[in-house]
Amino acid sequence: MPTTATRRPPIRRPELGAALAPEPSTWIRDATLLVALGLAAVGIAPIAGQPSWIGATGLASCLAAAIARAALGRRAAQRADLSDRLVEAISPLLGSKQPDRRLARVLRWSRGWPGHPTRVQLRYAPGLDDSDPGWRSEVVAMVNRRLLDSYS
């Protein structure tokens, strides 16, 4: 009796939601260039025959600008990441097959680190029944969970 190998069906792994590629951020590059510019000011001031305090002032100004750029850039990156996580979670509810940043816009952030958006605009497929109260409450609940705040 010949033996035949039994083939198993392929394992189907649950599909994870598609992730958005992170937006490119330039705050690290900008802060580094500002520090380099400040160091260049310290080095060039004596060569140009300027008093040493001009170079030190240039360095201090550039360091302050670099710190501000790094802090605000990091906060902007965290806000963009929070927005992306919202888009990834809510895109199936809005009738989209793939997450798209145009589906949700988070606006008017509160103060703080990274803060909370005070306004969220959602765009959904025209074929969705937006008069269904169950759909609307599900969307609001998802936004509340993702943004850790209360929206209506």
C-alpha positions as CSV (number, residue, x, y, z in Angstrom):
1,M,0.0,0.0,0.0
2,P,1.6,3.2,-1.1
3,T,1.6,6.0,1.4
4,T,0.7,9.4,0.4
5,A,1.6,12.5,2.3
6,T,-1.4,14.5,3.5
7,R,-1.1,18.2,2.9
8,R,-2.3,20.5,5.5
9,P,-4.1,23.6,4.5
10,P,-2.0,26.8,5.0
11,I,-2.3,28.5,8.3
12,R,-4.3,31.6,8.1
13,R,-3.0,34.3,10.3
14,P,-5.4,37.0,11.4
15,E,-4.7,40.1,9.3
16,L,-3.5,43.0,11.3
17,G,-4.7,46.5,10.4
18,A,-2.5,48.2,7.9
19,A,-0.2,50.6,9.6
20,L,0.5,54.1,8.3
21,A,4.1,54.9,7.5
22,P,5.4,57.5,9.9
23,E,5.6,61.0,8.6
24,P,9.2,62.2,8.1
25,S,10.3,64.5,10.8
26,T,13.2,67.0,10.5
27,W,13.4,68.3,14.0
28,I,16.5,66.3,14.9
29,R,18.3,67.5,11.8
30,D,17.2,71.1,12.4
31,A,18.3,71.1,16.0
32,T,21.7,69.7,15.1
33,L,22.2,72.3,12.4
34,L,21.4,75.1,14.8
35,V,24.0,73.8,17.3
36,A,26.5,73.6,14.5
37,L,25.7,77.1,13.5
38,G,26.2,78.3,17.1
39,L,29.6,76.6,17.2
40,A,30.5,78.2,13.9
41,A,29.6,81.6,15.3
42,V,32.0,81.0,18.2
43,G,34.8,80.0,15.8
44,I,34.3,82.7,13.2
45,A,33.9,85.7,15.5
46,P,37.6,85.9,16.5
47,I,38.7,85.3,12.9
48,A,36.5,88.1,11.7
49,G,37.9,90.5,14.3
50,Q,34.7,90.6,16.3
51,P,34.7,90.7,20.1
52,S,34.3,87.2,21.8
53,W,30.9,88.1,23.3
54,I,29.4,88.2,19.8
55,G,30.4,84.5,19.3
56,A,29.1,83.6,22.7
57,T,25.8,85.4,22.1
58,G,25.5,83.6,18.8
59,L,26.1,80.2,20.5
60,A,23.6,81.0,23.2
61,S,21.0,82.1,20.7
62,C,21.5,79.0,18.5
63,L,21.4,76.7,21.5
64,A,18.1,78.2,22.7
65,A,16.7,77.9,19.2
66,A,17.9,74.3,19.0
67,I,16.3,73.3,22.3
68,A,13.0,75.0,21.3
69,R,13.0,73.3,17.9
70,A,13.8,69.9,19.4
71,A,11.0,70.2,22.0
72,L,8.4,71.4,19.7
73,G,9.4,68.9,17.0
74,R,9.2,66.1,19.4
75,R,5.7,67.2,20.5
76,A,4.6,67.5,16.9
77,A,5.8,64.0,16.2
78,Q,3.9,62.6,19.2
79,R,0.8,64.4,18.1
80,A,1.2,63.0,14.6
81,D,1.6,59.5,16.0
82,L,-1.5,59.9,18.1
83,S,-3.4,61.0,15.0
84,D,-2.1,58.1,13.0
85,R,-3.2,55.6,15.6
86,L,-6.7,57.1,15.5
87,V,-6.8,56.8,11.7
88,E,-5.6,53.2,11.8
89,A,-8.3,52.2,14.3
90,I,-11.2,54.1,12.8
91,S,-10.7,53.6,9.1
92,P,-12.8,50.4,9.0
93,L,-15.7,52.2,10.7
94,L,-15.5,55.0,8.1
95,G,-15.7,52.6,5.2
96,S,-12.1,52.7,4.1
97,K,-10.2,49.6,3.2
98,Q,-6.8,51.2,3.9
99,P,-5.9,53.8,6.5
100,D,-5.5,57.3,5.0
101,R,-4.5,60.4,6.9
102,R,-7.2,62.3,5.1
103,L,-9.9,60.4,7.0
104,A,-9.3,62.1,10.3
105,R,-8.0,65.6,11.1
106,V,-7.3,66.5,14.7
107,L,-7.3,70.2,15.2
108,R,-6.9,72.8,17.9
109,W,-4.7,71.0,20.4
110,S,-4.8,72.0,24.0
111,R,-1.7,73.0,25.9
112,G,0.3,70.3,27.4
113,W,2.5,67.4,26.4
114,P,1.3,66.4,23.8
115,G,-2.1,67.8,24.6
116,H,-5.5,66.8,23.5
117,P,-7.2,67.8,20.2
118,T,-10.3,69.9,21.0
119,R,-11.8,69.2,17.5
120,V,-11.8,66.1,15.4
121,Q,-13.0,66.1,11.7
122,L,-13.8,62.7,10.2
123,R,-14.5,61.9,6.5
124,Y,-16.4,58.8,5.7
125,A,-17.5,56.9,2.6
126,P,-20.7,58.4,1.0
127,G,-22.3,54.9,1.0
128,L,-22.3,54.6,4.8
129,D,-25.6,55.0,6.6
130,D,-24.7,57.9,8.8
131,S,-28.2,58.1,10.2
132,D,-27.7,54.9,12.1
133,P,-27.3,55.8,15.8
134,G,-25.3,52.6,16.5
135,W,-22.7,53.6,13.9
136,R,-22.3,57.1,15.3
137,S,-22.0,56.0,18.9
138,E,-19.4,53.3,17.8
139,V,-17.4,56.0,16.0
140,V,-17.5,58.4,19.0
141,A,-16.6,55.6,21.4
142,M,-13.6,54.7,19.2
143,V,-12.4,58.3,19.1
144,N,-12.8,58.6,22.9
145,R,-10.8,55.5,23.5
146,R,-8.0,56.4,21.1
147,L,-7.6,60.0,22.2
148,L,-8.3,59.4,25.9
149,D,-10.7,62.3,26.1
150,S,-14.5,62.9,25.9
151,Y,-15.9,63.8,22.5
152,S,-19.5,63.9,21.3
